[in-house]
Amino acid sequence: MVEKIESRSYDMMEVLTNNQFLNPDIFAKAREARKNGQLGKRLDWDKVREIIKENNPGEIYAGLLEDWVCTSQCIYKNGRLQEWDGAAFVGSIWATPVICINGVVQDCWIEVKTSDTGSVNKWFW
């Protein structure tokens, strides 16, 4: 873990409009990031826990901002952690891990060594 990053919020319609769904450039972005030794980004599970503890939100979805349609999944709903079915991707060397809380999307990630991103697509609980 390198450092925690300040959060930004996104408009959900903007996220869906700008989504890279099935865009072949996403593979080129990943190859380029790996070639350049770019640090990876992983969902900040500590922040997710803190949000749940402090706010008890109705729903939390997690996924990658630039490929939200294919990588997001509900991880928390109605006070309960949800079963992971493999849909949520929460680590990447090219995309931004985000959470969506009651319709509001925000950054929620920390930097990690590139090799660490592949093993983080699992629940933290």
N, CA, C and O atoms as a GROMACS GRO file, in nm:
protein
  500
    1MET      N    1   0.084  -0.117   0.000
    1MET     CA    2   0.000   0.000   0.000
    1MET      C    3   0.089   0.123   0.000
    1MET      O    4   0.183   0.132   0.079
    2VAL      N    5   0.059   0.219  -0.089
    2VAL     CA    6   0.142   0.338  -0.099
    2VAL      C    7   0.078   0.455  -0.027
    2VAL      O    8   0.139   0.512   0.063
    3GLU      N    9  -0.043   0.493  -0.066
    3GLU     CA   10  -0.108   0.606  -0.001
    3GLU      C   11  -0.257   0.605  -0.029
    3GLU      O   12  -0.303   0.545  -0.126
    4LYS      N   13  -0.332   0.672   0.059
    4LYS     CA   14  -0.475   0.686   0.036
    4LYS      C   15  -0.496   0.809  -0.051
    4LYS      O   16  -0.422   0.907  -0.040
    5ILE      N   17  -0.595   0.804  -0.136
    5ILE     CA   18  -0.623   0.910  -0.231
    5ILE      C   19  -0.753   0.979  -0.192
    5ILE      O   20  -0.848   0.914  -0.147
    6GLU      N   21  -0.758   1.111  -0.210
    6GLU     CA   22  -0.880   1.186  -0.182
    6GLU      C   23  -0.992   1.141  -0.276
    6GLU      O   24  -0.967   1.108  -0.392
    7SER      N   25  -1.114   1.141  -0.227
    7SER     CA   26  -1.229   1.096  -0.306
    7SER      C   27  -1.285   1.207  -0.395
    7SER      O   28  -1.276   1.325  -0.363
    8ARG      N   29  -1.342   1.165  -0.507
    8ARG     CA   30  -1.420   1.253  -0.594
    8ARG      C   31  -1.555   1.187  -0.612
    8ARG      O   32  -1.568   1.065  -0.601
    9SER      N   33  -1.655   1.266  -0.640
    9SER     CA   34  -1.788   1.213  -0.670
    9SER      C   35  -1.815   1.225  -0.819
    9SER      O   36  -1.760   1.313  -0.886
   10TYR      N   37  -1.899   1.136  -0.871
   10TYR     CA   38  -1.934   1.134  -1.012
   10TYR      C   39  -2.085   1.127  -1.025
   10TYR      O   40  -2.153   1.071  -0.939
   11ASP      N   41  -2.138   1.182  -1.132
   11ASP     CA   42  -2.278   1.170  -1.165
   11ASP      C   43  -2.298   1.034  -1.233
   11ASP      O   44  -2.226   1.002  -1.328
   12MET      N   45  -2.394   0.955  -1.187
   12MET     CA   46  -2.413   0.820  -1.240
   12MET      C   47  -2.443   0.822  -1.390
   12MET      O   48  -2.395   0.734  -1.462
   13MET      N   49  -2.518   0.918  -1.440
   13MET     CA   50  -2.545   0.924  -1.584
   13MET      C   51  -2.416   0.950  -1.662
   13MET      O   52  -2.398   0.897  -1.772
   14GLU      N   53  -2.327   1.031  -1.607
   14GLU     CA   54  -2.198   1.056  -1.671
   14GLU      C   55  -2.115   0.928  -1.674
   14GLU      O   56  -2.048   0.898  -1.773
   15VAL      N   57  -2.120   0.852  -1.565
   15VAL     CA   58  -2.046   0.725  -1.560
   15VAL      C   59  -2.096   0.632  -1.669
   15VAL      O   60  -2.016   0.573  -1.742
   16LEU      N   61  -2.226   0.618  -1.680
   16LEU     CA   62  -2.282   0.525  -1.779
   16LEU      C   63  -2.260   0.575  -1.922
   16LEU      O   64  -2.236   0.495  -2.012
   17THR      N   65  -2.268   0.706  -1.943
   17THR     CA   66  -2.248   0.763  -2.076
   17THR      C   67  -2.104   0.745  -2.123
   17THR      O   68  -2.080   0.716  -2.241
   18ASN      N   69  -2.010   0.761  -2.033
   18ASN     CA   70  -1.868   0.754  -2.070
   18ASN      C   71  -1.807   0.616  -2.050
   18ASN      O   72  -1.685   0.601  -2.057
   19ASN      N   73  -1.890   0.515  -2.026
   19ASN     CA   74  -1.841   0.382  -1.998
   19ASN      C   75  -1.768   0.322  -2.118
   19ASN      O   76  -1.804   0.348  -2.233
   20GLN      N   77  -1.667   0.243  -2.089
   20GLN     CA   78  -1.584   0.182  -2.193
   20GLN      C   79  -1.629   0.041  -2.230
   20GLN      O   80  -1.549  -0.039  -2.278
   21PHE      N   81  -1.756   0.009  -2.207
   21PHE     CA   82  -1.810  -0.124  -2.230
   21PHE      C   83  -1.766  -0.182  -2.364
   21PHE      O   84  -1.796  -0.126  -2.469
   22LEU      N   85  -1.696  -0.293  -2.359
   22LEU     CA   86  -1.646  -0.365  -2.476
   22LEU      C   87  -1.560  -0.280  -2.569
   22LEU      O   88  -1.554  -0.307  -2.689
   23ASN      N   89  -1.494  -0.181  -2.516
   23ASN     CA   90  -1.405  -0.098  -2.594
   23ASN      C   91  -1.268  -0.165  -2.600
   23ASN      O   92  -1.208  -0.189  -2.495
   24PRO      N   93  -1.218  -0.198  -2.719
   24PRO     CA   94  -1.089  -0.267  -2.728
   24PRO      C   95  -0.972  -0.184  -2.672
   24PRO      O   96  -0.868  -0.240  -2.639
   25ASP      N   97  -0.990  -0.053  -2.661
   25ASP     CA   98  -0.885   0.032  -2.606
   25ASP      C   99  -0.855  -0.001  -2.459
   25ASP      O  100  -0.745   0.028  -2.411
   26ILE      N  101  -0.951  -0.061  -2.388
   26ILE     CA  102  -0.925  -0.091  -2.247
   26ILE      C  103  -0.810  -0.191  -2.234
   26ILE      O  104  -0.733  -0.185  -2.138
   27PHE      N  105  -0.798  -0.282  -2.328
   27PHE     CA  106  -0.690  -0.379  -2.323
   27PHE      C  107  -0.556  -0.311  -2.352
   27PHE      O  108  -0.454  -0.343  -2.291
   28ALA      N  109  -0.558  -0.217  -2.446
   28ALA     CA  110  -0.437  -0.141  -2.476
   28ALA      C  111  -0.395  -0.057  -2.355
   28ALA      O  112  -0.276  -0.045  -2.325
   29LYS      N  113  -0.494   0.002  -2.286
   29LYS     CA  114  -0.464   0.080  -2.166
   29LYS      C  115  -0.398  -0.007  -2.059
   29LYS      O  116  -0.303   0.036  -1.994
   30ALA      N  117  -0.448  -0.126  -2.042
   30ALA     CA  118  -0.391  -0.218  -1.942
   30ALA      C  119  -0.248  -0.258  -1.980
   30ALA      O  120  -0.159  -0.259  -1.895
   31ARG      N  121  -0.228  -0.292  -2.106
   31ARG     CA  122  -0.093  -0.329  -2.151
   31ARG      C  123   0.004  -0.214  -2.132
   31ARG      O  124   0.116  -0.234  -2.085
   32GLU      N  125  -0.037  -0.093  -2.169
   32GLU     CA  126   0.049   0.024  -2.157
   32GLU      C  127   0.082   0.053  -2.011
   32GLU      O  128   0.197   0.083  -1.978
   33ALA      N  129  -0.017   0.043  -1.924
   33ALA     CA  130   0.005   0.067  -1.781
   33ALA      C  131   0.104  -0.034  -1.724
   33ALA      O  132   0.194   0.002  -1.647
   34ARG      N  133   0.088  -0.160  -1.762
   34ARG     CA  134   0.179  -0.265  -1.713
   34ARG      C  135   0.320  -0.242  -1.766
   34ARG      O  136   0.418  -0.256  -1.692
   35LYS      N  137   0.331  -0.207  -1.894
   35LYS     CA  138   0.461  -0.182  -1.956
   35LYS      C  139   0.533  -0.066  -1.888
   35LYS      O  140   0.655  -0.069  -1.872
   36ASN      N  141   0.459   0.036  -1.848
   36ASN     CA  142   0.517   0.153  -1.783
   36ASN      C  143   0.538   0.136  -1.633
   36ASN      O  144   0.585   0.228  -1.566
   37GLY      N  145   0.505   0.018  -1.580
   37GLY     CA  146   0.524  -0.007  -1.437
   37GLY      C  147   0.433   0.074  -1.348
   37GLY      O  148   0.466   0.102  -1.232
   38GLN      N  149   0.318   0.112  -1.401
   38GLN     CA  150   0.223   0.192  -1.326
   38GLN      C  151   0.174   0.117  -1.202
   38GLN      O  152   0.152  -0.004  -1.207
   39LEU      N  153   0.158   0.189  -1.092
   39LEU     CA  154   0.103   0.129  -0.972
   39LEU      C  155  -0.043   0.094  -0.993
   39LEU      O  156  -0.113   0.160  -1.070
   40GLY      N  157  -0.088  -0.009  -0.926
   40GLY     CA  158  -0.227  -0.049  -0.935
   40GLY      C  159  -0.313   0.029  -0.839
   40GLY      O  160  -0.263   0.098  -0.750
   41LYS      N  161  -0.444   0.016  -0.857
   41LYS     CA  162  -0.542   0.077  -0.768
   41LYS      C  163  -0.631  -0.036  -0.717
   41LYS      O  164  -0.672  -0.124  -0.793
   42ARG      N  165  -0.659  -0.034  -0.588
   42ARG     CA  166  -0.742  -0.135  -0.526
   42ARG      C  167  -0.847  -0.065  -0.441
   42ARG      O  168  -0.819   0.038  -0.380
   43LEU      N  169  -0.966  -0.121  -0.438
   43LEU     CA  170  -1.072  -0.065  -0.354
   43LEU      C  171  -1.021  -0.051  -0.211
   43LEU      O  172  -0.957  -0.142  -0.159
   44ASP      N  173  -1.050   0.061  -0.150
   44ASP     CA  174  -1.010   0.087  -0.012
   44ASP      C  175  -1.114   0.027   0.081
   44ASP      O  176  -1.211   0.093   0.121
   45TRP      N  177  -1.094  -0.100   0.116
   45TRP     CA  178  -1.190  -0.172   0.199
   45TRP      C  179  -1.203  -0.109   0.338
   45TRP      O  180  -1.310  -0.115   0.398
   46ASP      N  181  -1.097  -0.048   0.389
   46ASP     CA  182  -1.107   0.020   0.518
   46ASP      C  183  -1.207   0.134   0.510
   46ASP      O  184  -1.286   0.155   0.603
   47LYS      N  185  -1.204   0.208   0.401
   47LYS     CA  186  -1.298   0.318   0.383
   47LYS      C  187  -1.441   0.264   0.370
   47LYS      O  188  -1.534   0.323   0.424
   48VAL      N  189  -1.458   0.154   0.297
   48VAL     CA  190  -1.591   0.093   0.283
   48VAL      C  191  -1.645   0.054   0.420
   48VAL      O  192  -1.760   0.082   0.452
   49ARG      N  193  -1.562  -0.010   0.502
   49ARG     CA  194  -1.604  -0.047   0.638
   49ARG      C  195  -1.645   0.076   0.719
   49ARG      O  196  -1.747   0.075   0.789
   50GLU      N  197  -1.565   0.182   0.707
   50GLU     CA  198  -1.592   0.306   0.780
   50GLU      C  199  -1.726   0.367   0.737
   50GLU      O  200  -1.804   0.411   0.821
   51ILE      N  201  -1.752   0.368   0.608
   51ILE     CA  202  -1.878   0.421   0.556
   51ILE      C  203  -1.996   0.341   0.608
   51ILE      O  204  -2.097   0.398   0.650
   52ILE      N  205  -1.983   0.209   0.607
   52ILE     CA  206  -2.091   0.123   0.658
   52ILE      C  207  -2.114   0.150   0.806
   52ILE      O  208  -2.228   0.165   0.850
   53LYS      N  209  -2.006   0.156   0.882
   53LYS     CA  210  -2.017   0.175   1.027
   53LYS      C  211  -2.078   0.311   1.062
   53LYS      O  212  -2.163   0.320   1.150
   54GLU      N  213  -2.036   0.416   0.991
   54GLU     CA  214  -2.080   0.551   1.025
   54GLU      C  215  -2.216   0.588   0.966
   54GLU      O  216  -2.290   0.666   1.026
   55ASN      N  217  -2.250   0.534   0.849
   55ASN     CA  218  -2.370   0.581   0.778
   55ASN      C  219  -2.478   0.478   0.757
   55ASN      O  220  -2.592   0.513   0.728
   56ASN      N  221  -2.445   0.350   0.771
   56ASN     CA  222  -2.540   0.242   0.742
   56ASN      C  223  -2.623   0.272   0.616
   56ASN      O  224  -2.745   0.284   0.623
   57PRO      N  225  -2.555   0.285   0.501
   57PRO     CA  226  -2.625   0.319   0.377
   57PRO      C  227  -2.718   0.208   0.332
   57PRO      O  228  -2.702   0.092   0.369
   58GLY      N  229  -2.816   0.244   0.250
   58GLY     CA  230  -2.909   0.144   0.198
   58GLY      C  231  -2.841   0.043   0.108
   58GLY      O  232  -2.861  -0.077   0.122
   59GLU      N  233  -2.758   0.093   0.015
   59GLU     CA  234  -2.688   0.006  -0.079
   59GLU      C  235  -2.550   0.062  -0.109
   59GLU      O  236  -2.528   0.183  -0.109
   60ILE      N  237  -2.456  -0.029  -0.133
   60ILE     CA  238  -2.325   0.008  -0.184
   60ILE      C  239  -2.293  -0.088  -0.299
   60ILE      O  240  -2.299  -0.210  -0.284
   61TYR      N  241  -2.258  -0.030  -0.413
   61TYR     CA  242  -2.208  -0.106  -0.526
   61TYR      C  243  -2.060  -0.075  -0.539
   61TYR      O  244  -2.017   0.035  -0.506
   62ALA      N  245  -1.982  -0.171  -0.588
   62ALA     CA  246  -1.840  -0.150  -0.613
   62ALA      C  247  -1.808  -0.196  -0.754
   62ALA      O  248  -1.871  -0.289  -0.805
   63GLY      N  249  -1.709  -0.131  -0.816
   63GLY     CA  250  -1.667  -0.169  -0.949
   63GLY      C  251  -1.562  -0.072  -1.002
   63GLY      O  252  -1.508   0.009  -0.927
   64LEU      N  253  -1.534  -0.082  -1.129
   64LEU     CA  254  -1.435   0.004  -1.194
   64LEU      C  255  -1.507   0.111  -1.275
   64LEU      O  256  -1.591   0.080  -1.359
   65LEU      N  257  -1.473   0.236  -1.250
   65LEU     CA  258  -1.542   0.349  -1.312
   65LEU      C  259  -1.545   0.340  -1.464
   65LEU      O  260  -1.651   0.359  -1.524
   66GLU      N  261  -1.432   0.311  -1.525
   66GLU     CA  262  -1.424   0.313  -1.670
   66GLU      C  263  -1.490   0.193  -1.738
   66GLU      O  264  -1.505   0.192  -1.860
   67ASP      N  265  -1.530   0.093  -1.661
   67ASP     CA  266  -1.597  -0.025  -1.716
   67ASP      C  267  -1.706  -0.070  -1.619
   67ASP      O  268  -1.718  -0.189  -1.589
   68TRP      N  269  -1.784   0.025  -1.572
   68TRP     CA  270  -1.883   0.002  -1.466
   68TRP      C  271  -1.982  -0.108  -1.502
   68TRP      O  272  -2.015  -0.193  -1.419
   69VAL      N  273  -2.031  -0.107  -1.625
   69VAL     CA  274  -2.135  -0.202  -1.665
   69VAL      C  275  -2.090  -0.346  -1.646
   69VAL      O  276  -2.168  -0.431  -1.603
   70CYS      N  277  -1.964  -0.376  -1.676
   70CYS     CA  278  -1.914  -0.514  -1.669
   70CYS      C  279  -1.847  -0.548  -1.536
   70CYS      O  280  -1.822  -0.666  -1.511
   71THR      N  281  -1.818  -0.450  -1.452
   71THR     CA  282  -1.737  -0.480  -1.333
   71THR      C  283  -1.804  -0.449  -1.200
   71THR      O  284  -1.743  -0.471  -1.095
   72SER      N  285  -1.926  -0.399  -1.201
   72SER     CA  286  -1.988  -0.358  -1.074
   72SER      C  287  -2.083  -0.463  -1.020
   72SER      O  288  -2.139  -0.545  -1.093
   73GLN      N  289  -2.100  -0.459  -0.888
   73GLN     CA  290  -2.190  -0.550  -0.820
   73GLN      C  291  -2.228  -0.490  -0.685
   73GLN      O  292  -2.149  -0.417  -0.624
   74CYS      N  293  -2.347  -0.520  -0.639
   74CYS     CA  294  -2.391  -0.476  -0.505
   74CYS      C  295  -2.311  -0.555  -0.401
   74CYS      O  296  -2.307  -0.678  -0.404
   75ILE      N  297  -2.248  -0.483  -0.308
   75ILE     CA  298  -2.169  -0.549  -0.204
   75ILE      C  299  -2.233  -0.535  -0.066
   75ILE      O  300  -2.197  -0.607   0.027
   76TYR      N  301  -2.329  -0.442  -0.053
   76TYR     CA  302  -2.394  -0.418   0.076
   76TYR      C  303  -2.536  -0.368   0.049
   76TYR      O  304  -2.555  -0.276  -0.031
   77LYS      N  305  -2.636  -0.429   0.116
   77LYS     CA  306  -2.774  -0.389   0.095
   77LYS      C  307  -2.857  -0.418   0.219
   77LYS      O  308  -2.850  -0.525   0.278
   78ASN      N  309  -2.936  -0.319   0.257
   78ASN     CA  310  -3.029  -0.333   0.370
   78ASN      C  311  -2.961  -0.388   0.496
   78ASN      O  312  -3.015  -0.476   0.562
   79GLY      N  313  -2.843  -0.335   0.527
   79GLY     CA  314  -2.773  -0.375   0.649
   79GLY      C  315  -2.699  -0.507   0.641
   79GLY      O  316  -2.650  -0.555   0.743
   80ARG      N  317  -2.691  -0.566   0.523
   80ARG     CA  318  -2.626  -0.696   0.510
   80ARG      C  319  -2.522  -0.695   0.399
   80ARG      O  320  -2.542  -0.634   0.294
   81LEU      N  321  -2.411  -0.762   0.424
   81LEU     CA  322  -2.310  -0.784   0.322
   81LEU      C  323  -2.366  -0.883   0.221
   81LEU      O  324  -2.435  -0.978   0.260
   82GLN      N  325  -2.338  -0.862   0.095
   82GLN     CA  326  -2.394  -0.945  -0.011
   82GLN      C  327  -2.296  -1.054  -0.054
   82GLN      O  328  -2.174  -1.038  -0.042
   83GLU      N  329  -2.350  -1.163  -0.103
   83GLU     CA  330  -2.266  -1.272  -0.155
   83GLU      C  331  -2.192  -1.224  -0.279
   83GLU      O  332  -2.248  -1.150  -0.360
   84TRP      N  333  -2.068  -1.264  -0.294
   84TRP     CA  334  -1.989  -1.228  -0.411
   84TRP      C  335  -2.007  -1.334  -0.516
   84TRP      O  336  -1.985  -1.453  -0.491
   85ASP      N  337  -2.047  -1.292  -0.636
   85ASP     CA  338  -2.063  -1.390  -0.744
   85ASP      C  339  -1.957  -1.372  -0.852
   85ASP      O  340  -1.968  -1.428  -0.961
   86GLY      N  341  -1.853  -1.294  -0.822
   86GLY     CA  342  -1.743  -1.276  -0.915
   86GLY      C  343  -1.761  -1.160  -1.010
   86GLY      O  344  -1.672  -1.132  -1.090
   87ALA      N  345  -1.875  -1.090  -1.004
   87ALA     CA  346  -1.900  -0.980  -1.098
   87ALA      C  347  -1.821  -0.855  -1.064
   87ALA      O  348  -1.778  -0.784  -1.155
   88ALA      N  349  -1.802  -0.826  -0.937
   88ALA     CA  350  -1.735  -0.701  -0.899
   88ALA      C  351  -1.584  -0.714  -0.914
   88ALA      O  352  -1.522  -0.807  -0.862
   89PHE      N  353  -1.526  -0.621  -0.986
   89PHE     CA  354  -1.381  -0.609  -0.996
   89PHE      C  355  -1.342  -0.486  -0.918
   89PHE      O  356  -1.397  -0.378  -0.940
   90VAL      N  357  -1.250  -0.500  -0.828
   90VAL     CA  358  -1.216  -0.388  -0.739
   90VAL      C  359  -1.068  -0.355  -0.740
   90VAL      O  360  -1.018  -0.287  -0.650
   91GLY      N  361  -0.996  -0.404  -0.841
   91GLY     CA  362  -0.855  -0.373  -0.854
   91GLY      C  363  -0.818  -0.363  -1.001
   91GLY      O  364  -0.868  -0.439  -1.083
   92SER      N  365  -0.729  -0.268  -1.034
   92SER     CA  366  -0.691  -0.248  -1.173
   92SER      C  367  -0.562  -0.167  -1.180
   92SER      O  368  -0.529  -0.093  -1.088
   93ILE      N  369  -0.490  -0.182  -1.292
   93ILE     CA  370  -0.376  -0.095  -1.314
   93ILE      C  371  -0.410   0.019  -1.408
   93ILE      O  372  -0.328   0.108  -1.429
   94TRP      N  373  -0.531   0.018  -1.465
   94TRP     CA  374  -0.568   0.125  -1.558
   94TRP      C  375  -0.701   0.192  -1.524
   94TRP      O  376  -0.723   0.307  -1.562
   95ALA      N  377  -0.789   0.123  -1.453
   95ALA     CA  378  -0.922   0.178  -1.423
   95ALA      C  379  -0.930   0.221  -1.277
   95ALA      O  380  -0.844   0.185  -1.196
   96THR      N  381  -1.033   0.297  -1.244
   96THR     CA  382  -1.049   0.356  -1.112
   96THR      C  383  -1.153   0.282  -1.029
   96THR      O  384  -1.271   0.283  -1.065
   97PRO      N  385  -1.114   0.216  -0.919
   97PRO     CA  386  -1.212   0.153  -0.831
   97PRO      C  387  -1.299   0.260  -0.764
   97PRO      O  388  -1.248   0.357  -0.707
   98VAL      N  389  -1.429   0.239  -0.772
   98VAL     CA  390  -1.524   0.333  -0.713
   98VAL      C  391  -1.633   0.257  -0.639
   98VAL      O  392  -1.650   0.136  -0.655
   99ILE      N  393  -1.706   0.331  -0.558
   99ILE     CA  394  -1.826   0.277  -0.496
   99ILE      C  395  -1.943   0.368  -0.533
   99ILE      O  396  -1.925   0.487  -0.560
  100CYS      N  397  -2.060   0.312  -0.534
  100CYS     CA  398  -2.183   0.386  -0.560
  100CYS      C  399  -2.271   0.365  -0.437
  100CYS      O  400  -2.314   0.253  -0.407
  101ILE      N  401  -2.297   0.474  -0.366
  101ILE     CA  402  -2.378   0.467  -0.244
  101ILE      C  403  -2.508   0.541  -0.270
  101ILE      O  404  -2.509   0.662  -0.290
  102ASN      N  405  -2.618   0.466  -0.269
  102ASN     CA  406  -2.750   0.524  -0.291
  102ASN      C  407  -2.751   0.614  -0.415
  102ASN      O  408  -2.810   0.722  -0.413
  103GLY      N  409  -2.686   0.570  -0.523
  103GLY     CA  410  -2.688   0.642  -0.649
  103GLY      C  411  -2.577   0.743  -0.669
  103GLY      O  412  -2.568   0.804  -0.777
  104VAL      N  413  -2.492   0.765  -0.570
  104VAL     CA  414  -2.381   0.860  -0.582
  104VAL      C  415  -2.250   0.783  -0.594
  104VAL      O  416  -2.215   0.704  -0.506
  105VAL      N  417  -2.178   0.805  -0.704
  105VAL     CA  418  -2.053   0.735  -0.731
  105VAL      C  419  -1.936   0.818  -0.681
  105VAL      O  420  -1.931   0.939  -0.705
  106GLN      N  421  -1.842   0.753  -0.611
  106GLN     CA  422  -1.724   0.825  -0.562
  106GLN      C  423  -1.601   0.735  -0.565
  106GLN      O  424  -1.610   0.613  -0.552
  107ASP      N  425  -1.485   0.801  -0.583
  107ASP     CA  426  -1.358   0.729  -0.575
  107ASP      C  427  -1.346   0.663  -0.439
  107ASP      O  428  -1.391   0.716  -0.338
  108CYS      N  429  -1.284   0.546  -0.438
  108CYS     CA  430  -1.262   0.476  -0.311
  108CYS      C  431  -1.149   0.376  -0.334
  108CYS      O  432  -1.173   0.256  -0.345
  109TRP      N  433  -1.024   0.427  -0.339
  109TRP     CA  434  -0.913   0.336  -0.372
  109TRP      C  435  -0.783   0.382  -0.307
  109TRP      O  436  -0.766   0.496  -0.264
  110ILE      N  437  -0.693   0.285  -0.304
  110ILE     CA  438  -0.556   0.309  -0.259
  110ILE      C  439  -0.464   0.253  -0.366
  110ILE      O  440  -0.503   0.165  -0.442
  111GLU      N  441  -0.341   0.303  -0.372
  111GLU     CA  442  -0.243   0.251  -0.467
  111GLU      C  443  -0.175   0.129  -0.407
  111GLU      O  444  -0.148   0.124  -0.287
  112VAL      N  445  -0.148   0.032  -0.492
  112VAL     CA  446  -0.080  -0.090  -0.452
  112VAL      C  447   0.020  -0.128  -0.560
  112VAL      O  448   0.014  -0.077  -0.672
  113LYS      N  449   0.111  -0.217  -0.526
  113LYS     CA  450   0.202  -0.269  -0.628
  113LYS      C  451   0.118  -0.335  -0.736
  113LYS      O  452   0.016  -0.399  -0.706
  114THR      N  453   0.158  -0.320  -0.859
  114THR     CA  454   0.082  -0.372  -0.972
  114THR      C  455   0.044  -0.518  -0.954
  114THR      O  456  -0.069  -0.557  -0.985
  115SER      N  457   0.134  -0.598  -0.904
  115SER     CA  458   0.106  -0.742  -0.889
  115SER      C  459   0.000  -0.769  -0.785
  115SER      O  460  -0.056  -0.879  -0.783
  116ASP      N  461  -0.030  -0.672  -0.698
  116ASP     CA  462  -0.131  -0.693  -0.593
  116ASP      C  463  -0.273  -0.681  -0.644
  116ASP      O  464  -0.365  -0.729  -0.576
  117THR      N  465  -0.298  -0.620  -0.760
  117THR     CA  466  -0.435  -0.595  -0.802
  117THR      C  467  -0.509  -0.723  -0.841
  117THR      O  468  -0.631  -0.729  -0.826
  118GLY      N  469  -0.439  -0.824  -0.891
  118GLY     CA  470  -0.508  -0.946  -0.936
  118GLY      C  471  -0.569  -1.027  -0.824
  118GLY      O  472  -0.663  -1.103  -0.848
  119SER      N  473  -0.518  -1.014  -0.705
  119SER     CA  474  -0.568  -1.097  -0.595
  119SER      C  475  -0.671  -1.026  -0.509
  119SER      O  476  -0.715  -1.080  -0.408
  120VAL      N  477  -0.710  -0.904  -0.547
  120VAL     CA  478  -0.799  -0.829  -0.460
  120VAL      C  479  -0.944  -0.832  -0.505
  120VAL      O  480  -1.029  -0.768  -0.444
  121ASN      N  481  -0.974  -0.906  -0.609
  121ASN     CA  482  -1.113  -0.913  -0.654
  121ASN      C  483  -1.189  -1.017  -0.572
  121ASN      O  484  -1.250  -1.109  -0.626
  122LYS      N  485  -1.184  -0.999  -0.441
  122LYS     CA  486  -1.252  -1.083  -0.345
  122LYS      C  487  -1.309  -0.994  -0.239
  122LYS      O  488  -1.267  -0.879  -0.224
  123TRP      N  489  -1.402  -1.043  -0.166
  123TRP     CA  490  -1.456  -0.964  -0.056
  123TRP      C  491  -1.356  -0.951   0.056
  123TRP      O  492  -1.268  -1.035   0.074
  124PHE      N  493  -1.370  -0.845   0.130
  124PHE     CA  494  -1.281  -0.818   0.243
  124PHE      C  495  -1.334  -0.882   0.369
  124PHE      O  496  -1.264  -0.880   0.471
  125TRP      N  497  -1.452  -0.937   0.367
  125TRP     CA  498  -1.510  -0.992   0.488
  125TRP      C  499  -1.515  -1.137   0.479
  125TRP      O  500  -1.561  -1.203   0.572
   0.00000   0.00000   0.00000
